[in-house]
Amino acid sequence: GTGSSTGHEYEHERYYPDDLADDALAVFRALQHRPDINPLEIGFWGSSEGGMLTTQVAARSHDIAFAINSSGSMMPLWQQALYRIGAELRAEGLSAVEVAEAVAFKQLQIRVMRTGRGWPEFRRMRARVHGKKWFAQFFGDDASVGALRWRWDHVCRFDAMPALKLVTCPRCLRRTRHLDSGRRDRREYAARPIGRQEPGYHAENLSRGQSLAGRGADGR
């Protein structure tokens, strides 16, 4: 749960990102019934995970007017997690050896998640890297093979791409290139965009603060 909530991050029988998409759809339906809002002009703009959710929600309702994905992932969640750990640690200035060790541990964790095999090896490596500076940032204390397998089935195997085939509204992918300080924005590392070959999906790079006003799915 969150804060003082007694709930669980994911209900045992649910699959990611159903709870989040259902919440967004509930808000959308509530806004449709407000007299001060045109129900034909309600869309979604989200960043990072929220960006990914814009297209997931739009795939579930053809009443949504538009979907703007700002730096959201468009790949299987396990691939995103593997890509992110290497990219963020390199951006933070960790050595090549440290990055390689963290990526290797993530790869092993994913293998146990997917297959249920390699648990003894995973426990040994976890004991060895538990005190590393990157461990708490990306990993927790996985209690069992069963817990990892559940996470694979209900969370990590999720792929954001298939839903795009069901989206009928205009949609746009927005990527931020730089922070105001001049450092590269982590979101550019952590969210690979889908290619321009995706039909109806406008992809562009924007400097922070540049407006998307007036741009449709065809870029005009």
N, C-alpha and C positions, 0 to 999 in steps of 0.2 A: 504494500500500500504506500501512500504518500502522506507524509506528516503524521498525524495521529490516526490515520485510517488503519483499520484492522484487516483490510482486504489484501489480496495477493496481486503481484505484478501481472501475472497471467492466470486466469482461471484454468484449472487443470484440463478441462475438455475443450478449451478454446484454442484458436490458431491465430498467430500474428499475421496481419495487423487488424483482425476483425473488430476487436474492442475499440480501437482508435478510429477506424473507419465508421463504425456504427455511431460513435459519439458525434463525429463530424456531420453525419447524415441527420442525426436528431436535431442539431443546431440548424442545419439547412432547412429542414421541414418547419421548424419553428419560425424562421425568418420568412418563409414563404407565406405565412398567415398574418404577417404584420401589415396593417393597412398603409404604413408609410414607406414600404419597400416594394419595388417592382419585382414580382417573383420570377420574371423572365430575365433579370439582370443580376442574379446571384451566382457568384463563382468562388473559386478558392485560390488563394496565394499562400504557399507555404515554403519554409526554408528548411534545408537538411532533411530530417525525417518527415517533417511537415510537408516539404516539397514532394517527396515520394508519395505521401498520402494524398496529395491533390489528385493525381491520376487514378489512384486506387478508388477514391470516393467517386470521381467522375465516371469510372467504369460501372459503378453500381446504380447510377441515376442519370438518365438522359435529360433530366430537367436542369442540370447544372450548366450555366452559361459559358464558363471558361475555367481553365485550370492552369496555373502558373507554378512550375516546379523550380524553385530557387535553390540550386546546389543540392538537390536530392538524389539519392542513389537510384540507378537504373541497372541493377545487376542482382544476382542472387545474394542474399544477406550474408552468407558465409564468405563469399568472395569479397564483398565489401569490407567485412571485418578483417580479413587477411590483408587486403590492400591497405586499409587504414592504419593498421599497426605499424607497418613498415614506413609508410609515408609520413605519419606524424612523428615517429621517433627520429627519422632523418631530419625533419623540419626543426625538431627541438635540439639538434646538434649532437645526438648520440653517435658513438663510433660505429663503424661498419660491423665490428664484431658484436657489439651490443644489439644492434638491429637484427643481425642474422640470428642471434640466439633467441630473441623475442619472436621472430617470425617462425623459427623452427618449432618453438613450443606451441605457437598457435596452430601450426600445421598438424602437430601431433594431437592437439585437443580436437581439431576438426575431424581427424581420422577416427578417433574414439567415438565422437558424436555420430559419425555416419555409419560406422561398422560395428561398434561395441567391442572392437578388438584393440589391444595395446594399453589396457588400463594399468597393469603393473609398471610398464615403461613410463606411462604418463605420471603416475604417482612419484616415481623416482626423480623424474626431471622436475616436477613441481616442487619437490622438497629442495632441490638444488637451486632453483631460480626464485624461490618464494621471497627472498630478501632483496631481489633486484629492484632498482628504482622504477622500472616500467611495470612490474607485476601488478601492483594495486591499481594502476591506471587502466589496465585492460583485462584483468583476470580476477576471479573470485576463488573461493574454496569449494570446488565441485565435490559433492558428497559421495557420489556413486556413479557407476556406469549408467544406471537407470536414469539418473538425473540428467546426465549428458545426452543420453538417447532421447529423452523427452524434449530437451531443448532443441535438438536437431529436428525432430518431427514437427514440433509446434511453433518453432521460431526460425531457426537458422537456415532451413531449407527454402524459406520463402523467396520467391523471385518476383520482382516488381514488373518485369517486362510483359508477360502475357496479358495483363490487364489493359495495356495500351490498345490492343485490338478491339476492345469494347468501348473505348472512349469516342464519343461522337462530337464533343464540343471542341472549339479551338483550344490548343494547349501550347505552352511555351516553356522551354528550359532556359533558365537564367543562371549564369555563373559569374561570381565575383572574382576579379583577378587579383586585387591587392588590397591590403589594409591601408588605412589613411597614413599609417606610420611608414609605409613603404615595404613592410614585410609581406611575404606571400600569405594569402589567406589559407588557413588549413582546409577550408571547405573545397578549394580547388584540388588539393591533394586527395581528400577523402571522398570525393564524389565525382567519379568519371561520368561524363555526359554520354547520352546515347548519340549516335551519329546523325548527321544531316540526312542520311538516307531513310530515316524513319518517316513514313508518309504523314503529313499534317503536323509534324512536330518541328517547331522553329527553335533552333539552338543558336545562342550568341554569347559572346563574352562582353561583360559590361564592367567599366570601372565603377567603384563604389559611388553611389549618388546619381549615376546616370539613369534616366527615366525610361520606362517601358511604355509610357503613354502613347497611344496612337498606333502601337504595333499589334498586328494580328498574327494568326498562326502562319501566314505566308510571309511575315517579316515586314509588311508594309505599314 
